[in-house]
């Protein structure tokens, strides 16, 4: 088996630039069935390459920095994709940011967390994690989700599910400040709260199955990670046209397109989280899940708030009533999951049921 940190080029080094080159060749065009098939295959290889390079970076810098790098990188590129779609205009762009952010929250808090707990519990019986760090992350996610996606329905300064200009400015600054506070807590002040633990709460020893990569290797993987993620988001955008056509032909809501794209964009984090759960590193899986949800809100809303200065039309952020109920259910279930500091297959199954309910309601509101 090839050493993952050797200098010899492998498919994980070749796939990202090839995928990016393919993206540049088809960007702005309408590829046929063969081109779309090739793009889908390259998207899949770019996802797997992103997971590999994220693990290399995480191995070099340690946790929770590795999870933070992947979460922020995916979110930054996701925000760029949202802005690109909003600037290109079209129908339903007023709800694009809301639908994408909420899809990311539901997929991360119920999908990534649920599948990680289920996989870990099936293999080890009971999964263990630090309730203090995970609880802090969950509190930030719930606060950001309610303030940014629920409150707009109840304000009276402007009609409809919108913030006024001053309200949007406050929410943007507050979201960014809370996210920055969490990052400092996670990486500086209380880093040990976000490290994998064993039964009883003792910190788990670091994995030493392979030597740490060199700085040069880690920097190369970081660059290839960013290239991979850019290719994933760009190719997902290319695939969105046929997906949108299929959605329309099936007479499904337009929001389904956003859900599918969010699922594609979050694939690298999902695979990385499951891999961590299989190694009994459930805390890393939860860092990825809740960290991605927090970054999705804490970075997207401020960016959209600034971009709204140049964007025409309304910016609807308030969720529909059925989604508010699902968000409340997610909050309650997540608190009950996190507080004990351990979970079984049942908790994983409950989270996955909430995600399934969201997906069904997205298809049939």
C-alpha positions in Angstrom: 0.0 0.0 0.0 1.3 3.4 -0.9 2.3 5.7 2.0 -0.2 8.5 2.0 2.5 11.0 2.9 5.1 9.9 0.3 6.2 12.4 -2.3 5.2 10.2 -5.2 2.2 11.5 -7.0 -1.0 9.4 -6.7 -4.6 9.8 -7.8 -5.4 12.1 -4.9 -2.8 14.6 -6.2 -3.8 14.3 -9.8 -7.6 14.3 -9.4 -8.1 17.8 -8.0 -6.3 19.7 -10.8 -7.9 17.5 -13.4 -11.4 18.1 -12.0 -10.7 21.9 -11.9 -9.4 21.8 -15.5 -12.6 20.1 -16.6 -14.6 22.6 -14.7 -12.9 25.5 -16.6 -13.5 23.8 -19.9 -17.3 23.4 -19.4 -18.0 26.5 -17.3 -20.6 28.7 -19.1 -21.5 25.9 -21.5 -24.2 23.3 -21.8 -22.5 19.9 -21.9 -24.3 16.9 -23.3 -25.1 13.6 -21.6 -21.5 12.4 -22.0 -20.0 15.6 -20.6 -22.4 15.5 -17.6 -21.5 11.9 -16.9 -17.7 12.7 -17.0 -18.4 15.8 -14.8 -20.3 13.6 -12.3 -17.4 11.1 -12.1 -14.8 13.9 -11.6 -17.0 15.4 -8.9 -17.0 12.0 -7.1 -13.2 11.7 -7.3 -12.8 15.3 -6.2 -14.9 14.6 -3.1 -12.8 11.6 -2.2 -9.6 13.5 -2.8 -10.8 16.4 -0.6 -11.5 13.9 2.2 -7.9 12.5 1.9 -6.2 15.9 1.9 -8.4 17.1 4.8 -7.2 14.1 6.8 -3.6 14.9 6.0 -4.0 18.5 7.1 -5.8 17.3 10.3 -3.0 14.8 11.0 -0.5 17.6 10.8 -2.2 20.4 12.7 -4.1 18.1 15.1 -7.7 18.4 16.3 -9.8 20.5 16.4 -7.9 22.5 13.9 -8.3 19.8 11.2 -12.1 19.8 11.5 -12.2 23.6 11.5 -10.1 23.8 8.3 -12.5 21.5 6.4 -15.6 23.2 7.7 -14.5 26.7 6.9 -13.1 25.8 3.5 -16.3 24.1 2.4 -18.5 27.0 3.7 -16.4 29.7 2.1 -16.7 28.1 -1.3 -20.4 27.4 -0.6 -21.0 31.1 0.1 -19.3 31.9 -3.2 -21.6 29.5 -5.0 -24.7 31.1 -3.4 -23.5 34.6 -4.4 -22.8 33.4 -8.0 -26.4 32.0 -8.3 -28.0 35.1 -6.7 -26.0 37.5 -9.0 -27.0 35.5 -12.1 -30.6 36.2 -11.2 -33.5 34.0 -12.1 -36.6 32.9 -10.2 -36.7 32.3 -6.4 -33.3 33.9 -5.7 -34.8 35.8 -2.8 -35.1 32.5 -0.8 -31.9 30.9 -2.1 -29.7 31.9 0.8 -32.3 30.8 3.3 -33.0 27.4 1.6 -29.3 26.6 1.3 -28.4 27.6 4.8 -31.3 25.7 6.3 -30.5 22.6 4.2 -26.9 22.7 5.4 -28.1 23.0 9.0 -30.5 20.0 8.7 -28.0 17.9 6.8 -25.1 18.6 9.3 -27.1 18.5 12.6 -29.1 15.4 11.7 -27.4 13.8 8.7 -23.7 14.0 9.6 -24.3 13.7 13.3 -26.9 10.9 12.9 -24.9 8.7 10.6 -21.7 9.2 12.6 -23.4 8.2 15.9 -25.1 5.2 14.2 -21.8 4.0 12.6 -19.8 4.5 15.8 -22.5 2.7 17.9 -22.8 -0.2 15.6 -19.0 -0.8 15.7 -18.3 0.1 19.4 -21.6 -0.3 21.1 -21.7 3.2 22.7 -20.0 6.3 21.4 -18.5 8.8 23.8 -17.8 12.5 23.3 -17.2 15.7 25.4 -20.6 17.1 26.4 -19.0 20.5 27.3 -17.5 21.3 24.0 -20.3 19.7 21.9 -22.9 21.4 24.0 -21.2 24.8 23.4 -21.2 24.2 19.7 -24.8 23.2 19.7 -25.8 26.3 21.7 -24.2 28.5 19.1 -25.9 26.6 16.2 -29.3 26.9 17.8 -28.8 30.6 18.6 -27.7 31.5 15.1 -30.4 29.4 13.4 -33.2 31.0 15.5 -31.9 34.6 15.2 -31.2 34.4 11.5 -33.9 32.1 10.2 -36.8 32.4 12.6 -36.9 35.9 13.9 -37.5 37.5 10.5 -41.0 36.0 10.5 -41.9 38.0 13.7 -40.3 41.4 13.1 -42.7 44.3 12.2 -40.4 47.0 10.8 -40.7 45.4 7.3 -43.5 43.1 6.0 -42.9 39.5 5.2 -40.0 37.2 6.2 -37.4 39.9 5.9 -35.1 42.0 8.1 -34.9 45.7 7.7 -31.5 47.1 6.7 -30.5 48.0 10.3 -31.7 44.6 11.6 -29.8 42.7 8.9 -26.7 44.7 9.7 -27.0 43.8 13.4 -27.7 40.1 12.7 -24.7 39.9 10.4 -22.3 41.5 12.9 -23.7 39.4 15.8 -23.4 36.2 13.8 -19.8 36.9 12.8 -18.9 37.8 16.4 -20.5 34.7 17.8 -18.7 32.5 15.3 -15.4 34.2 16.0 -15.9 33.7 19.8 -16.6 30.0 19.2 -13.4 29.5 17.1 -11.3 31.1 19.8 -12.9 28.9 22.4 -12.4 25.8 20.3 -8.8 26.4 19.3 -7.3 28.5 22.1 -9.1 28.8 25.4 -10.7 25.4 25.8 -9.2 23.2 23.0 -9.4 20.1 25.2 -13.2 20.3 25.2 -13.2 19.4 21.5 -10.7 16.5 21.6 -11.8 12.8 21.4 -12.5 11.2 24.8 -12.9 7.7 26.1 -15.5 6.3 28.5 -15.1 8.1 31.7 -14.1 11.4 30.0 -10.4 10.9 29.7 -8.8 12.3 26.6 -8.1 9.7 24.0 -4.5 9.4 23.0 -3.6 10.8 19.5 -3.5 8.3 16.7 0.0 7.3 15.9 -0.5 4.8 13.1 1.5 6.9 10.8 4.2 9.6 11.1 3.0 13.2 10.9 3.4 14.7 7.4 5.9 17.4 6.9 5.0 21.1 6.7 5.6 21.0 2.9 3.3 17.9 2.5 0.6 19.5 4.7 0.7 22.8 2.7 0.5 20.9 -0.5 -2.5 19.0 0.8 -4.1 22.2 2.0 -3.8 23.7 -1.5 -5.1 20.5 -3.1 -8.0 20.5 -0.5 -9.0 24.0 -1.6 -8.7 23.0 -5.3 -10.8 19.9 -4.7 -13.5 21.8 -2.9 -13.6 24.5 -5.6 -14.0 21.7 -8.2 -16.7 20.0 -6.1 -18.8 23.2 -5.8 -18.2 24.2 -9.5 -19.1 20.8 -10.8 -22.1 20.7 -8.6 -23.2 23.9 -10.2 -22.7 22.4 -13.6 -24.8 19.4 -12.6 -27.5 21.7 -11.1 -29.0 22.5 -14.6 -30.0 18.9 -15.4 -31.0 18.4 -11.8 -33.3 21.4 -12.0 -34.8 20.1 -15.3 -35.5 16.8 -13.6 -37.0 18.5 -10.6 -39.3 20.5 -12.9 -40.3 17.5 -15.0 -41.3 15.7 -11.7 -43.3 18.8 -10.6 -41.2 19.1 -7.4 -40.6 22.4 -5.5 -37.7 24.5 -6.6 -36.1 24.2 -3.1 -35.3 20.5 -3.9 -32.5 21.7 -6.2 -30.9 23.5 -3.2 -31.2 20.4 -1.1 -29.5 18.2 -3.7 -26.7 20.7 -4.2 -26.2 21.0 -0.5 -25.9 17.2 -0.2 -23.2 17.2 -2.9 -21.3 20.1 -1.4 -21.3 18.5 2.1 -20.1 15.1 0.9 -16.5 15.7 1.8 -17.4 16.5 5.4 -19.9 13.6 5.6 -17.3 11.1 4.5 -14.7 12.5 6.8 -17.1 12.4 9.8 -18.0 8.7 9.1 -14.3 7.8 8.8 -13.7 9.4 12.2 -16.6 7.6 13.7 -15.3 4.3 12.4 -12.0 5.0 14.3 -14.0 5.8 17.5 -13.3 9.5 17.2 -16.9 10.6 17.5 -15.9 14.0 18.9 -14.2 14.8 15.5 -17.5 13.8 13.7 -19.5 16.1 16.0 -16.9 18.9 15.5 -17.4 18.5 11.7 -21.2 18.4 11.9 -21.9 21.3 14.3 -18.9 23.3 13.1 -20.1 23.1 9.5 -23.6 24.2 10.6 -22.3 27.1 12.5 -19.9 28.2 9.7 -22.7 27.9 7.2 -24.8 30.5 9.1 -22.1 32.6 10.7 -20.3 33.2 7.4 -23.1 33.1 4.9 -25.5 35.6 6.6 -22.8 38.4 7.0 -21.6 37.9 3.4 -25.2 38.0 2.0 -25.9 41.0 4.1 -23.0 42.9 2.5 -23.9 41.6 -1.0 -27.5 42.7 -0.5 -26.3 46.3 -1.0 -25.8 45.4 -4.7 -28.4 42.8 -5.1 -31.8 43.7 -6.5 -35.0 42.3 -5.0 -35.9 41.1 -1.5 -33.9 38.8 0.8 -36.3 36.4 2.5 -34.7 34.7 5.5 -37.7 33.6 7.5 -38.5 29.9 7.4 -41.9 28.4 6.7 -43.9 27.1 9.7 -43.2 23.4 9.0 -39.4 24.0 8.8 -39.6 26.0 12.1 -41.2 22.9 13.7 -38.4 20.7 12.3 -35.7 23.2 13.6 -37.3 23.1 17.1 -37.4 19.3 17.0 -33.7 19.2 15.9 -32.8 21.5 18.8 -34.6 19.3 21.4 -33.3 16.0 20.0 -29.8 17.4 19.8 -29.8 18.6 23.4 -31.0 15.2 24.6 -28.3 13.6 22.5 -25.4 15.8 23.7 -26.1 16.2 27.4 -25.2 12.6 28.5 -21.9 12.7 26.6 -22.5 9.3 25.1 -24.9 7.9 22.5 -26.2 4.6 21.1 -27.7 3.6 17.8 -31.0 4.9 18.9 -29.9 8.5 19.0 -28.3 8.1 15.6 -31.6 6.7 14.2 -33.7 9.5 15.7 -31.5 12.2 14.0 -31.7 10.4 10.7 -35.5 10.2 11.0 -35.6 14.0 11.5 -33.5 14.4 8.4 -35.8 12.0 6.5 -38.8 14.1 7.6 -37.1 17.2 6.3 -36.3 15.6 2.9 -39.9 14.3 2.5 -41.3 17.7 3.4 -38.9 19.4 0.9 -40.3 17.1 -1.8 -43.9 17.2 -0.7 -44.5 20.3 1.4 
